[in-house]
Amino acid sequence: MRENSKLKQLIIISMLIAIEMILTRFLCIQTPSLRISLGFIPMAVCGILYGPLWAGVAYAASDFLGASLLSPFPPFPGLTLSAFLTGSCWGFFLHKKDIPMSNRNISLKETIIPVLIIGLLINLCLDTYWLTLIQKAGAIGMLPTRILKVCITMPMQLILVPLVWNKLIKRASDLM
């Protein structure tokens, strides 16, 4: 029985990784220093379902696979680390193992802290640093574009993570 639940978990995480790769690599707005996508949704769901470690590993795997298979540029360890930290952040703040999944609601209030940490610390600071190393460009020159990204993605995350979980994922999990 336990092996079956672990297999089910790995299958679901694999599907979430595949969905993240499609949303991030194909269904996005992208420039050399800016990418806006909905790829955060499956990784937030992974964090809610399985916690910080699994969500971090899933997001890092998705970043590495996406860069290796679907990008003209090789994977960059710093961005993979950022992906791991982002997934871990979703899981750390939104995973509640003591609450049954069918009773688990995600509120806008609960998403504020992870969205702030991901947006300001990881996306704005850490990712900007990694991009300055990759592109050999100055951080000050990149800041307007990076701030624009954060100003767009933070409200998207605040609204869409609770909406998708409460209206779609939670109802689908009730059927399984």
Disulfide bonds with the S-S distance in Angstrom:
none
